[in-house]
Amino acid sequence: MFLHIGDGYMIPQEEIVLIGDLDKVTDSEISREFFNISSEEGFIVDKSGSDNKIRSFILTGETIYYSMINSKTLKDRLRRAINKKNVL
């Protein structure tokens, strides 16, 4: 199963480690440093669309994806997909 994260992009659900609200984590100095280093090292893939309105991030084992979809919506999509998978 895949999670649609915006801009027509989907990632495998089993790769997802964390879905977070970017505004809330960048209040911390250490989090800002983590995202800056990740960007410099090429670990960030921006799928926030043409307006670059980043609302959330999805952390996988190797990549951080930026998304224009808010974290609550992404979590709800993931939860529904997991529940659907468990029913089948």
C-alpha positions in Angstrom: 0.0 0.0 0.0 1.1 3.5 -0.7 0.4 6.9 0.9 -0.3 9.9 -1.5 1.7 12.8 -0.1 0.9 15.4 -2.7 2.1 16.6 -6.1 1.1 13.2 -7.5 3.7 11.4 -5.4 3.2 8.3 -3.4 5.5 6.5 -1.0 5.3 2.9 0.4 3.5 2.9 3.7 5.9 0.4 5.3 8.8 3.0 4.8 7.1 5.6 6.9 8.7 6.2 10.3 7.1 9.6 11.2 4.6 12.1 9.9 5.0 15.5 11.5 4.0 19.2 11.3 7.0 21.1 10.0 6.1 24.4 11.8 6.0 22.7 15.2 9.4 20.9 15.0 11.3 23.9 13.5 10.8 25.8 16.7 13.7 23.8 18.2 17.3 24.7 17.4 18.3 21.1 17.1 15.4 20.3 14.8 16.3 23.2 12.5 19.9 22.0 12.4 18.7 18.5 11.6 16.6 19.7 8.7 19.4 22.1 7.4 22.0 19.3 7.4 19.5 16.9 5.8 18.9 19.5 3.1 22.6 20.0 2.5 23.2 16.3 2.3 20.4 15.8 -0.2 18.1 13.8 2.0 15.1 16.0 1.5 12.6 15.6 -1.4 10.2 18.5 -1.8 6.7 17.4 -2.9 5.0 20.5 -1.6 3.9 21.6 -5.1 4.5 24.7 -7.2 3.6 27.1 -4.4 6.1 25.5 -2.0 3.7 25.7 0.9 5.2 23.1 3.1 2.8 21.9 5.8 4.2 18.6 6.8 7.1 16.2 6.5 7.3 12.4 6.2 10.4 10.8 7.6 11.5 7.4 6.1 14.6 5.4 6.8 16.5 7.3 4.1 14.6 10.4 3.0 12.5 13.3 4.4 9.6 14.3 2.1 8.0 17.7 2.3 4.3 17.8 1.6 1.7 20.5 1.1 -0.9 18.3 2.8 -1.2 18.8 6.6 0.1 16.2 8.9 -3.4 15.3 10.3 -4.7 14.5 6.9 -1.7 12.4 6.0 -2.1 10.5 9.3 -5.8 10.0 8.7 -5.0 8.6 5.2 -2.4 6.3 6.6 -4.7 5.1 9.4 -7.6 4.4 7.0 -5.3 2.5 4.7 -3.9 0.4 7.5 -7.4 -0.4 8.8 -8.5 -1.3 5.3 -5.5 -3.6 4.9 -6.3 -5.3 8.3 -9.9 -5.9 7.2 -8.9 -7.7 4.0 
